[in-house]
Amino acid sequence: MTTPALIEVAHLVAEYGSRRILDDISFIVEQGEILVVLGGSGSGKSTLLKHMIGLLQPVSGAIRYQGHDLAQMEEDERAALLKHVGISFQSGGLFNSLSLADNVALPLREHGSYDEDTIQALVRMKLSLVGLAEAGHLLPGELSGGMRKRAGVARALALDPEILFFDEPSAGLDPITAAGLDEMVLALRRLLGLTLVVITHELASIQAVADRALMLHQGKIIFLGTLDEVATCEHPRVQQFFRRQSDFAMLSVSPR
């Protein structure tokens, strides 16, 4: 019997009102891979993420975790499954009134059955994993942009997820800080055996971390494969993205 994929998105259709955002999207995510989802603004990346983590329900189609349809689960089943899924949001998603350590401790206190000493030990471990071992006492407002991103990752790791979703991890960061985050992504996969889905449009990050890339355009998949396979893709939007060509540069202007 064939083992089901870790995550399967099957014929997913998503709409906002009468506007179709995702149109018959199908792909799988294999255990231990880093799948990067890319595309321009409005291509449907964030909508896809929200469906994959259960924040939105599909108009039709399914999202399955190891063969189990997320939309068809009872609420307690869905909650139990999503404990194995970590999400690092673009803004970090931290509570500004809580210290970094308390932000990371929050899911442990809400969903775990640990005593306080164990929670503090786990918090220190998660902060160490993202290079913030000495920053637990700081408030989010005292952190740099890169530190906030790392702090968001530490909180996403609190419950030891098997799958980690990143929403635009490098957005708004300088190239050096962004490169450090890319290295952290690879280290987390290596150390923890995580499967990662990374939503981004940053070409340097895609080239640094992706095992495979999935590109959305106008709600459809126009590319799914390795970066080596990009060269053989004939879709002009794919070539435009990976060659960093603007729409203006793609125009053919005839001489008068």
N, C-alpha and C positions, 0 to 999 in steps of 0.2 A: 504493500500500500504506500502510495506517495505521501511524503510528509508535506503538509501545507506550508506555504511561504509564511515567514514571520509576519509580514503585513501584505495584504492584497487589496488594492483599490480596483473595483470591478465596475466598469460602465457608469461611473459616477457622473451625475448631472446635478448642478447647483444653480439656483436662480435667486436673484433679489427682486421680488415683485415679478414683473414681466421680462426682466433682463436676465438672459442666460449668461452665467459667469464661467461655468465649466461644462463642457459638452462631450459626454461619453468618454471619460478619462479612465484608462486602465493601465496598471503597472503593478509590479511587486517590489518589495524591499526584502533582500535576503539577510539572514543572520550575519552580523558582524561587518556589514558594508557601510560605507558612507555614501549616501545618495544625496546629491545636491539638486535642488529644484530652483530653476532660474527662469528669468523672463523679465520683460519690461514692466513698467508701472501699469497696473490695470490688467495684467495678464491672467490673474487668478491665483497667484502664489499663496497669498494670505488666506484666501477663501479655502484653498485646498488644505492648508495647515489646520484651519479651524474645523474642517470636517474630519480630518484624520485624528484629532484629539477629542472629538465628540462634542465640540461647542456648537456645531451646526448639524442639522439633519439633512441628508440628501433628498432632492426631489425624487430621484430614482437611482438605482445602483446600490452598491454595498462597499463597506470598508470592513475587512476581516482581519482579525489578529489570530494567527495560527488556526484559521478556519472558522472562527467565531465572529459572526456579524455584529458589529458594534451597535448598530441601530436596533437590532432585534433583541438585545440583552435586557434583562430586568435591571432596574436602577442599581441594586446592590451588586450585581454581577459586573456591570459597567464600571462602577466605582472600584471594585477589587482589581479589575484588569488595568485600569488607568493608574493604579498605584505603581505599576511597573513601567510607567511612561513618565519621563521627565520633560519639562518644557522650559526653555530659557527664552524669555520674550525680548524683543528688540530693546525696550527701555530698561531691562533688568527686572521690572515688576516688583521692586522692593518697597516695603512699607517705610516711609521716611521717618516715622516716629520710633522705629525700632533700631537697635544696633544691628550691625552686620551679623553678629553671632545669634541674636534673637530672631533675625529673619531666617537664617538657616535652620534654627531650632523649631520654628513654627510648624512645619509639616510633621516633624517628629513628635511634637506634643499633641497635635491634632489627630494623627493617624497611627501613631505607634503606641506601644505599651512599655516604654522605657522609663527607668527612674532618672532623676535629674543628673546624677553623676555620669550615667551612660550617655545621656543626651549631650552633655558638655564634651565628652570624649569624641562622640561622633561629629559634633560641630567642628572641633579642632581638626579632625581628620579630613572633613570635606573642604574646609578652608585651605588646608595644606595642599590638597590636590590641585587647587587652582591658583596657588602661589600667594595666598592671603593669610597665612598663618598668624601674622602679627597684627591683623587689622580688625579682629572681631569686635573690638570695643567702639569702632567708629560708626557714625551714622551715615546713611547713604549720601546725604548732602556734603559730606566731607571726603567723598571718594571721587577720583577722576573717572572719566567716561569708561576707560578700559577696565578699571577696578570694579565699577558697577556691573559691567558685563560679566566679569569673572564671578562676582558675588551672586549674580543671578544663576550662573551655572552651578555654584556650590549649593544653592537652595534646591535647584532642580535635581541634584544628586542625592539629596538628603535621604530619600527612601530607597536608595540603591536600585534605580530603574535599570531595565534591560535595554530600553530604547530611549534615546534623547533627541528631542526636537530643538533645533536652533532657529530662531526667527531673526534674520538679518544680523548675525553676530558682529560683523565688521562695519556696520553702518555708522557713519559719523566719526570714525576713528582715523588717526593718522596712520600712514603705512607701516611704521615700526610696531605700533600697538596692535594693529590688525594682524601683522605677521605673527606676533606673540600669541594671539588668540588661535590662529590656525595651528600653530605648534601644540597648543593646549588641546585642541580637538583631536589631533592625531595621538597625543599622549594618553588621553582618556580612553580612546578606542583600544590602544595597546595595553594599558594597565588594567582596565575594567572589562574588556571584551564587549564594549557597548556597540549597539547598532545606532547609527546617527542619520537623521534626515535634516539637512541644512537648507534653509530658505535664504537665498541671497541673489544679488545681481553683481557682486564684486568679482571681477574676472580673476584677479590675483588669488583670492581665496579659493575660488573654484579650481584653479589649476593646482593649488597647494594640497587640497584635501580630498577631492572627489575620486571615488572609485568609478562611479557612473554619474552622468548628468541627465536630468530631465528638463527639457525646455518647453515652457508654455507660451502660446501666442494666440490671442483672441479666443481663449478658453479651450484650446485644443493642444495636444502634445504634438510638437513638430520635430522633436529629437529626443531619443532615449538611447544612451549608450556610453561607452568610455570616451575619454577625451581624445584618444587616438582615432576613434571613429568619426570625430567631428569633420576631419578632412574629407571624408567620403560622403558627407551629407550635402545634398544639393539644394536644400531649402535656403533661399537667399537671406531670410531673417537670422538663421543660425550662423551663416558665414559673416553676416554683418555684425552680430554680437561678438563673436570670438575674434574678429579682426578689428573691433572697436571703431567701426565706421558709422558716422552719423547718417540720418536720413538725407541731410543736405549733400553729404559726400556721395551718396548713392544716386543722386539725380544726374541724369544725362542732359547736359545743356548744349543745344545745337548752336553753332555759330550763325550769326546773321549774314 
